[in-house]
Amino acid sequence: MSVSVIIPVRNGKEFIGECLDSVIKQDYQALEIIVIDDGSTDFDYQTLSQLDARIKVIRLEGRGVSHARNAGMAH
């Protein structure tokens, strides 16, 4: 069984590193990390997928946190 962690973000460059670090340091190894970039203009979140093979980034056009979470669940 694997666990998916959904992280919606919009212009959260200042916090995303700490957030990902916290998730990656968990003991559970069967982990998928889905970062939903909800129309950010502060950082290219696609580059995060190069840090760890478990990180997947989905780009949306700024439709709000609820839509971002739902998109992560659909993925």
C-alpha positions in Angstrom: 0.0 0.0 0.0 1.2 3.5 -0.8 0.4 6.9 0.6 -0.2 10.0 -1.5 0.4 13.4 0.1 -1.3 16.3 -1.7 0.3 19.7 -1.3 -1.7 22.6 -2.9 0.5 25.7 -3.3 0.1 29.1 -4.7 3.1 31.5 -4.4 4.5 29.5 -1.5 8.2 29.4 -2.5 9.1 30.5 1.0 7.5 27.5 2.6 7.6 24.6 0.0 11.1 23.5 0.9 10.3 23.0 4.5 7.0 21.3 3.7 8.6 18.8 1.3 11.5 18.2 3.7 9.0 17.3 6.4 7.1 14.9 4.2 10.3 13.2 2.7 11.7 12.6 6.2 8.7 10.5 7.3 9.5 6.9 8.0 6.9 5.6 5.5 8.7 4.8 2.3 5.9 4.0 -0.1 5.1 7.6 -0.6 3.9 9.7 -3.5 4.0 13.5 -3.2 1.7 15.4 -5.4 2.4 19.2 -5.5 -0.5 21.1 -7.1 0.8 24.5 -8.4 -2.4 26.6 -8.5 -1.3 29.4 -10.7 1.9 30.5 -8.9 4.0 33.3 -10.2 6.8 33.2 -7.7 8.6 30.0 -8.7 8.7 27.2 -11.3 7.4 24.3 -9.2 8.0 21.8 -12.0 11.7 21.8 -11.0 10.7 20.1 -7.7 10.1 16.9 -9.5 13.9 16.8 -10.2 14.6 16.6 -6.4 13.0 13.3 -5.7 11.4 10.7 -8.0 8.3 10.5 -5.7 7.4 14.2 -6.3 4.9 14.9 -9.1 3.9 18.4 -10.0 0.5 19.4 -11.6 0.0 22.9 -12.8 -3.4 24.6 -12.7 -4.6 28.0 -13.6 -5.4 29.5 -10.2 -8.8 28.1 -9.5 -8.5 27.9 -5.7 -7.3 25.6 -3.0 -10.4 23.3 -3.1 -10.1 22.8 -6.8 -6.4 22.1 -6.3 -7.0 19.5 -3.6 -9.7 17.8 -5.8 -7.3 17.8 -8.8 -4.7 16.0 -6.6 -7.3 13.5 -5.5 -8.3 12.8 -9.1 -4.6 12.2 -10.0 
